[in-house]
């Protein structure tokens, strides 16, 4: 019988996995994961995210074992080693065909192109499948055949496509005869990555069962109020599913089908909560679509080329204050402390902290992008880059450059009772609700909380003038 290989990447799931299903249909299947710590470090991947991958690999290995499918490890330093290492491994194990789900970063696309050549030279078939997005990147284009650069028409086109042809669920592979291979033991950690403390890990249980349980809980509860509650960081108003999507423990198609089931099958009408969540899934899709079409995004380039001329400040002390939650702006500091303690930050606060860094501090968005990637359990290149370029007004369909969130106003609006602030800034917990958002100088001295490192009004004007001085005016 033919021996096939399913090369797992950020698709750590048994169900709705096109590459794994195709490999299983082609013969006796073995699954393989390729740890690449040096590559991950070059991408700035967070230790908490790498640990989450490892924990999900452990859960997936157990699920595969129930079907007599071995999970092998093939460690490499980086993607440059991957093609030849995989070809050698396949020759040694008599693999006739390799299946994998496509990824859209430039390094991953180059890796897969080189792998296709190496496997072809060895007489081994290599097939890339589409399992990480709802629609194949590059397949949703404007009427002129161009890449969409604005979200609203892109989302409208996606909805029309999906309404006519929803992605079909892919069955999990059946139990198979033993392939003769044993699963490799999984390490306690990957080289160079510390293990997060258990309290943090407990917040993010691993495995498909945990992911689907969280999805069901969201559909049974928070999704009804999602449109209104998602902006309030003290509430459990979001799905908390982003780490599972980033690691591929859940597929976007599974999420979309679940949202439609909670909305009588409607994608454009019905409850505002499910419709809003579907829109968020399409934002994720939009950023993947841009990443595939614009290789420069993988190389730290802005989508709006004129913004390369922005005069960003070199301000290491201000950057360190922002990173460690010591800016003197309570909502910014509370958000950063949440990130450092949990590996996650509420989406509203990602925008607030990003605008504060790029507009009020006028620090290059790439510094913030790298900091988030180094600490987020759900860090994805496409979404992280897209979010930062939106906030910095350097990206596709970004916020207009003169739009600068006032973090104090945001705090008062979305945490009016100070519940979130008190949780993460215990030194301010005894202040009244009004003072909590903007403590007086006396209150700062009494609590040891720092003075604000920047004046919000004058720094906003400085940012607007910096953008206005660009050689070509930004669209507004």
C-alpha positions as CSV (number, residue, x, y, z in Angstrom):
1,X,0.0,0.0,0.0
2,X,1.2,3.6,-0.8
3,X,2.7,5.4,2.2
4,X,1.7,9.1,2.3
5,X,2.7,12.0,4.5
6,X,0.7,14.8,6.0
7,X,3.1,17.7,6.8
8,X,1.5,19.6,9.6
9,X,2.1,23.4,10.1
10,X,-0.3,25.8,11.7
11,X,-3.1,23.3,11.2
12,X,-2.9,21.3,14.4
13,X,-6.3,19.5,14.1
14,X,-7.7,16.2,13.1
15,X,-11.0,17.5,11.7
16,X,-11.6,19.8,8.7
17,X,-7.9,19.4,7.7
18,X,-7.7,19.1,3.9
19,X,-4.1,18.0,3.8
20,X,-4.5,15.3,6.4
21,X,-7.7,14.0,4.8
22,X,-6.1,13.9,1.4
23,X,-3.0,12.1,2.7
24,X,-5.3,9.5,4.4
25,X,-7.2,8.9,1.2
26,X,-4.0,8.3,-0.7
27,X,-2.8,5.4,1.3
28,X,-1.3,4.6,4.8
29,X,-0.6,8.0,6.3
30,X,2.0,9.3,8.7
31,X,1.8,12.9,10.1
32,X,4.9,15.0,10.5
33,X,5.7,18.2,12.3
34,X,8.9,20.2,11.6
35,X,10.2,22.1,14.7
36,X,12.3,25.1,13.5
37,X,13.3,27.1,16.6
38,X,15.8,29.3,14.8
39,X,13.2,30.2,12.2
40,X,10.6,30.9,14.9
41,X,13.1,33.2,16.7
42,X,13.8,35.0,13.4
43,X,10.0,35.6,13.2
44,X,9.9,36.8,16.8
45,X,7.4,34.1,17.8
46,X,6.4,34.2,21.5
47,X,7.4,31.5,23.9
48,X,3.8,31.3,25.0
49,X,2.7,30.6,21.4
50,X,5.4,28.0,20.8
51,X,4.4,26.3,24.1
52,X,0.7,26.4,22.9
53,X,1.8,24.7,19.6
54,X,3.6,22.0,21.6
55,X,0.6,21.4,23.9
56,X,-1.7,21.1,20.9
57,X,0.7,18.7,19.2
58,X,0.5,16.5,22.3
59,X,-3.3,16.5,22.2
60,X,-3.2,15.9,18.4
61,X,-0.7,13.0,18.8
62,X,-3.1,11.3,21.1
63,X,-6.0,11.7,18.7
64,X,-3.9,10.4,15.8
65,X,-2.8,7.4,17.8
66,X,-6.5,6.4,18.2
67,X,-6.5,6.0,14.4
68,X,-3.1,4.3,14.2
69,X,-1.5,7.4,12.7
70,X,2.0,8.1,13.9
71,X,3.2,11.7,14.4
72,X,6.9,12.1,13.5
73,X,9.1,15.1,14.3
74,X,11.8,16.3,11.9
75,X,13.7,19.1,13.6
76,X,15.4,21.7,11.4
77,X,17.1,25.0,12.2
78,X,15.1,27.1,9.7
79,X,13.0,26.8,6.5
80,X,16.1,26.8,4.4
81,X,16.9,23.3,5.7
82,X,13.4,22.1,5.3
83,X,13.3,21.0,1.6
84,X,16.3,18.7,1.6
85,X,15.6,17.4,5.1
86,X,12.1,16.4,4.1
87,X,13.2,14.8,0.9
88,X,15.8,12.7,2.7
89,X,13.2,11.7,5.4
90,X,10.7,10.7,2.7
91,X,13.2,8.6,0.8
92,X,14.2,6.9,4.1
93,X,10.6,6.0,4.9
94,X,9.4,5.2,1.3
95,X,6.9,8.1,1.2
96,X,5.2,8.4,-2.2
97,X,3.3,11.6,-1.7
98,X,3.4,14.6,0.7
99,X,0.3,16.8,1.4
100,X,0.3,20.1,3.3
101,X,-1.9,23.1,3.8
102,X,-0.6,26.3,2.2
103,X,0.7,29.2,4.3
104,X,1.1,32.8,2.9
105,X,4.1,34.4,4.5
106,X,7.0,35.0,2.1
107,X,9.4,32.6,3.9
108,X,6.7,29.9,3.9
109,X,5.9,30.4,0.2
110,X,9.6,30.2,-0.6
111,X,10.0,27.1,1.6
112,X,7.2,25.3,-0.2
113,X,8.5,26.2,-3.7
114,X,11.9,24.8,-2.8
115,X,10.3,21.8,-1.2
116,X,8.3,21.1,-4.4
117,X,11.5,21.0,-6.4
118,X,13.4,18.8,-3.9
119,X,10.6,16.3,-3.7
120,X,10.1,16.3,-7.5
121,X,13.8,15.5,-7.9
122,X,13.2,12.5,-5.5
123,X,10.2,11.4,-7.5
124,X,7.8,12.3,-4.7
125,X,4.5,14.1,-5.3
126,X,3.8,17.3,-3.3
127,X,0.4,18.8,-3.1
128,X,-0.6,22.0,-1.3
129,X,-4.2,22.3,-0.1
130,X,-6.3,25.2,1.0
131,X,-7.2,24.9,4.7
132,X,-6.2,28.1,6.5
133,X,-8.7,30.6,5.0
134,X,-12.3,30.6,3.9
135,X,-11.5,31.5,0.3
136,X,-8.2,30.9,-1.5
137,X,-6.1,34.1,-1.4
138,X,-6.0,35.6,-4.8
139,X,-9.4,34.3,-5.8
140,X,-11.3,37.3,-4.5
141,X,-10.5,40.2,-6.8
142,X,-12.0,43.5,-7.9
143,X,-13.9,43.8,-11.2
144,X,-10.6,44.8,-12.8
145,X,-8.9,41.8,-11.5
146,X,-6.9,43.7,-8.9
147,X,-6.3,42.9,-5.2
148,X,-8.8,44.5,-2.9
149,X,-7.2,47.2,-0.8
150,X,-10.4,48.3,1.0
151,X,-12.1,46.0,3.4
152,X,-15.8,46.8,2.9
153,X,-16.0,45.8,-0.8
154,X,-13.8,42.8,-0.2
155,X,-16.1,41.6,2.6
156,X,-19.1,42.1,0.4
157,X,-17.5,40.0,-2.4
158,X,-16.6,37.3,0.1
159,X,-20.1,37.1,1.5
160,X,-21.5,36.8,-2.0
161,X,-19.1,34.0,-2.8
162,X,-19.6,32.2,0.5
163,X,-23.4,32.4,0.2
164,X,-23.2,30.5,-3.1
165,X,-20.5,28.0,-2.1
166,X,-19.8,27.4,1.6
167,X,-16.6,25.5,2.3
168,X,-17.6,21.9,2.9
169,X,-16.5,20.2,6.1
170,X,-13.6,17.8,5.6
171,X,-13.9,14.5,7.4
172,X,-11.3,13.3,9.9
173,X,-9.3,10.3,8.7
174,X,-10.5,6.9,9.6
175,X,-8.5,4.4,11.6
176,X,-6.0,2.7,9.5
177,X,-3.7,-0.4,9.6
178,X,-0.5,0.2,11.4
179,X,2.1,1.9,9.1
180,X,5.0,0.4,10.9
181,X,6.2,3.8,12.2
182,X,6.1,4.8,15.8
183,X,5.3,8.3,17.0
184,X,8.3,10.3,18.1
185,X,8.3,11.5,21.7
186,X,7.4,15.1,22.1
187,X,9.9,17.3,24.1
188,X,8.9,19.1,27.3
189,X,9.9,22.3,25.4
190,X,11.5,23.4,22.2
191,X,15.1,24.7,22.1
192,X,15.4,28.3,23.3
193,X,11.8,28.6,24.5
194,X,10.9,28.8,28.2
195,X,7.8,27.1,29.5
196,X,5.2,29.6,30.7
197,X,3.9,29.3,34.2
198,X,1.0,26.9,34.8
199,X,-1.5,29.7,35.7
200,X,-1.0,31.2,32.2
201,X,-1.3,27.8,30.5
202,X,-4.5,27.0,32.3
203,X,-6.1,30.0,30.7
204,X,-5.6,28.4,27.3
205,X,-6.3,24.7,27.4
206,X,-5.0,22.8,24.4
207,X,-6.6,20.4,22.0
208,X,-9.6,20.3,19.6
209,X,-12.0,19.3,22.4
210,X,-11.1,22.4,24.4
211,X,-11.4,24.6,21.3
212,X,-14.8,23.3,20.4
213,X,-16.0,23.5,23.9
214,X,-15.0,27.2,23.9
215,X,-16.7,27.7,20.5
216,X,-19.9,26.1,21.8
217,X,-19.9,28.2,24.9
218,X,-19.5,31.4,22.8
219,X,-22.3,30.4,20.5
220,X,-24.6,29.6,23.5
221,X,-23.7,32.8,25.3
222,X,-21.6,35.8,24.3
223,X,-22.3,35.8,20.6
224,X,-25.8,37.3,21.1
225,X,-24.3,40.4,22.7
226,X,-21.1,40.4,20.8
227,X,-21.8,43.5,18.8
228,X,-22.1,45.6,21.9
229,X,-20.0,43.7,24.5
230,X,-16.9,43.1,22.4
231,X,-15.4,46.6,23.1
232,X,-15.5,46.4,26.9
233,X,-12.4,44.7,28.2
234,X,-13.8,44.0,31.7
235,X,-16.5,41.8,30.1
236,X,-16.2,38.4,28.7
237,X,-17.6,39.7,25.4
238,X,-15.3,38.2,22.8
239,X,-14.9,34.6,21.7
240,X,-11.3,34.1,23.1
241,X,-10.8,31.8,20.1
242,X,-7.9,33.6,18.4
243,X,-5.1,31.3,19.7
244,X,-7.0,28.3,18.4
245,X,-7.4,29.9,15.0
246,X,-3.7,31.0,14.9
247,X,-2.5,27.5,15.7
248,X,-5.0,25.9,13.3
249,X,-6.7,23.9,16.1
250,X,-9.9,25.4,14.7
251,X,-10.4,26.2,11.0
252,X,-12.0,29.5,9.9
253,X,-14.6,27.3,8.1
254,X,-15.5,25.6,11.3
255,X,-16.0,29.0,12.9
256,X,-18.1,30.3,10.0
257,X,-20.3,27.2,9.9
258,X,-20.8,27.5,13.7
259,X,-21.7,31.2,13.4
260,X,-24.2,30.5,10.6
261,X,-25.8,27.7,12.7
262,X,-26.4,30.3,15.4
263,X,-27.9,32.7,12.9
264,X,-30.4,30.5,11.0
265,X,-27.9,30.1,8.2
266,X,-27.8,33.8,7.4
267,X,-24.5,35.5,6.5
268,X,-25.9,39.0,5.7
269,X,-28.9,39.2,7.9
270,X,-30.3,37.8,11.2
271,X,-28.8,38.6,14.6
272,X,-26.3,41.5,14.8
273,X,-24.1,39.5,17.1
274,X,-23.3,36.6,14.7
275,X,-23.1,39.0,11.8
276,X,-20.5,41.1,13.6
277,X,-18.5,38.1,14.4
278,X,-18.6,36.9,10.8
279,X,-17.3,40.3,9.9
280,X,-14.3,39.8,12.3
281,X,-13.6,36.5,10.6
282,X,-13.6,38.3,7.3
283,X,-11.1,40.9,8.6
284,X,-8.8,38.0,9.4
285,X,-9.4,36.7,5.9
286,X,-8.6,40.2,4.4
287,X,-5.2,40.4,6.1
288,X,-4.3,36.9,4.9
289,X,-5.4,38.0,1.4
290,X,-3.1,41.1,1.6
291,X,-0.2,39.0,2.9
292,X,-0.4,36.6,0.0
293,X,-0.6,39.4,-2.6
294,X,2.0,41.7,-1.0
295,X,5.3,40.0,-0.2
296,X,6.6,43.2,1.3
297,X,4.3,42.8,4.3
298,X,6.5,39.9,5.3
299,X,9.5,42.1,5.1
300,X,8.4,45.0,7.3
301,X,7.3,47.2,4.5
302,X,4.3,49.6,4.8
303,X,1.4,49.1,2.4
304,X,1.4,52.9,1.8
305,X,4.9,53.5,0.3
306,X,4.9,57.3,1.0
307,X,4.9,56.5,4.8
308,X,8.5,55.2,4.5
309,X,9.4,58.9,4.8
310,X,7.8,59.3,8.2
311,X,10.2,60.7,10.8
312,X,9.7,58.2,13.6
313,X,11.2,59.1,17.0
314,X,14.1,57.2,18.4
315,X,12.9,57.1,22.0
316,X,14.1,53.9,23.8
317,X,13.0,55.1,27.2
318,X,9.4,55.8,26.0
319,X,9.3,52.5,24.2
320,X,10.4,50.7,27.4
321,X,7.8,52.5,29.4
322,X,5.1,51.4,26.9
323,X,6.3,47.8,26.9
324,X,6.3,47.5,30.6
325,X,3.1,49.3,31.4
326,X,4.7,52.4,32.9
327,X,3.5,55.2,30.6
328,X,1.4,56.9,33.2
329,X,-1.7,56.4,31.0
330,X,-3.8,53.9,32.9
331,X,-5.6,52.1,30.1
332,X,-2.3,51.7,28.1
333,X,-0.5,50.3,31.2
334,X,-3.3,48.0,32.2
335,X,-3.4,46.6,28.6
336,X,0.3,45.9,28.6
337,X,0.1,44.2,32.0
338,X,-2.7,42.0,30.7
339,X,-0.5,41.0,27.8
340,X,2.5,40.2,29.9
341,X,0.5,38.1,32.4
342,X,-1.8,36.3,30.0
343,X,-0.2,36.3,26.5
344,X,-3.3,38.0,25.2
345,X,-4.7,41.5,24.9
346,X,-8.3,42.6,24.3
347,X,-8.8,43.8,20.7
348,X,-10.0,47.2,21.6
349,X,-6.9,47.7,23.7
350,X,-4.7,46.5,20.9
351,X,-5.9,49.4,18.9
352,X,-5.6,51.9,21.8
353,X,-2.1,50.9,22.7
354,X,-1.0,50.8,19.1
355,X,-2.3,54.2,18.3
356,X,-0.7,55.6,21.5
357,X,2.7,54.2,20.5
358,X,2.6,55.2,16.8
359,X,0.7,58.5,17.2
360,X,1.3,60.0,20.7
361,X,4.8,58.6,21.0
362,X,5.5,58.7,17.3
363,X,7.5,55.4,17.5
364,X,7.7,53.2,14.5
365,X,4.9,50.7,14.3
366,X,7.3,47.9,13.6
367,X,8.6,48.2,17.1
368,X,5.1,47.6,18.4
369,X,4.4,44.8,15.9
370,X,7.5,42.9,17.1
371,X,6.6,43.4,20.8
372,X,3.2,42.0,20.2
373,X,4.6,39.0,18.3
374,X,7.1,38.3,21.1
375,X,4.3,38.1,23.7
376,X,1.0,37.1,22.0
377,X,-0.3,33.5,22.2
378,X,-2.4,34.3,19.1
379,X,0.3,36.1,17.2
380,X,-0.2,35.7,13.4
381,X,1.9,37.7,10.9
382,X,-1.1,38.7,8.7
383,X,-3.4,39.8,11.5
384,X,-0.7,41.4,13.7
385,X,0.8,43.3,10.8
386,X,-2.6,44.4,9.5
387,X,-3.7,45.6,12.9
388,X,-0.5,47.6,13.4
389,X,-0.6,49.2,10.0
390,X,-4.2,50.1,10.4
391,X,-3.5,51.9,13.7
392,X,-0.4,53.5,12.3
393,X,-2.2,54.7,9.2
394,X,0.4,53.0,7.0
395,X,-1.7,50.1,5.8
396,X,-4.5,49.2,3.4
397,X,-7.8,50.7,4.5
398,X,-6.1,52.1,7.5
399,X,-7.4,54.7,10.0
400,X,-7.0,58.2,8.6
401,X,-3.8,59.7,9.9
402,X,-5.6,62.4,11.8
403,X,-7.7,59.9,13.6
404,X,-5.9,59.5,17.0
405,X,-7.7,57.7,19.8
406,X,-7.6,59.6,23.0
407,X,-6.7,56.8,25.4
408,X,-8.3,58.5,28.4
409,X,-11.6,59.0,26.5
410,X,-11.4,55.3,25.4
411,X,-10.9,54.3,29.0
412,X,-13.9,56.2,30.2
413,X,-16.1,55.0,27.4
414,X,-15.2,51.3,27.5
415,X,-14.3,50.8,31.2
416,X,-16.5,53.4,32.9
417,X,-16.5,51.7,36.3
418,X,-12.8,51.0,36.1
419,X,-13.2,47.3,36.6
420,X,-10.5,46.4,34.1
421,X,-8.2,49.2,35.4
422,X,-8.5,48.0,39.0
423,X,-7.7,44.5,38.1
424,X,-4.4,45.3,36.3
425,X,-3.4,48.4,38.2
426,X,-4.0,47.5,41.8
427,X,-2.0,50.5,43.0
428,X,-4.9,52.7,41.7
429,X,-7.7,50.5,43.0
430,X,-8.8,52.8,45.8
431,X,-9.2,55.9,43.5
432,X,-12.8,57.0,42.6
433,X,-14.1,56.1,39.2
434,X,-13.4,59.5,37.7
435,X,-9.8,59.9,39.0
436,X,-8.9,56.3,38.1
437,X,-8.8,57.1,34.4
438,X,-6.6,60.1,34.8
439,X,-5.0,60.4,38.3
440,X,-4.0,63.8,39.6
441,X,-0.3,64.6,40.4
442,X,-1.0,64.2,44.1
443,X,-2.7,60.8,43.5
444,X,0.2,59.6,41.5
445,X,2.7,60.6,44.2
446,X,0.6,58.9,46.9
447,X,0.3,55.6,44.9
448,X,3.7,55.5,43.2
449,X,2.0,55.6,39.8
450,X,4.2,57.4,37.2
451,X,3.5,60.7,35.6
452,X,2.3,60.5,32.0
453,X,5.4,60.3,29.7
454,X,3.7,62.5,27.1
455,X,1.0,65.2,26.8
456,X,-1.8,63.7,24.8
457,X,-2.9,66.9,23.1
458,X,0.4,68.2,21.9
459,X,1.7,64.7,20.9
460,X,-1.5,64.2,18.8
461,X,-0.7,67.4,16.9
462,X,2.9,66.4,16.4
463,X,1.8,63.2,14.8
464,X,-0.7,64.9,12.5
465,X,2.0,67.4,11.4
466,X,4.5,64.5,10.7
467,X,1.9,62.8,8.5
468,X,1.0,66.0,6.8
469,X,4.6,66.6,5.9
470,X,4.9,63.4,3.8
471,X,5.8,64.0,0.2
472,X,2.3,62.9,-1.0
473,X,-0.8,63.4,1.1
474,X,-2.5,60.3,2.5
475,X,-6.0,59.5,1.4
476,X,-8.6,60.4,4.0
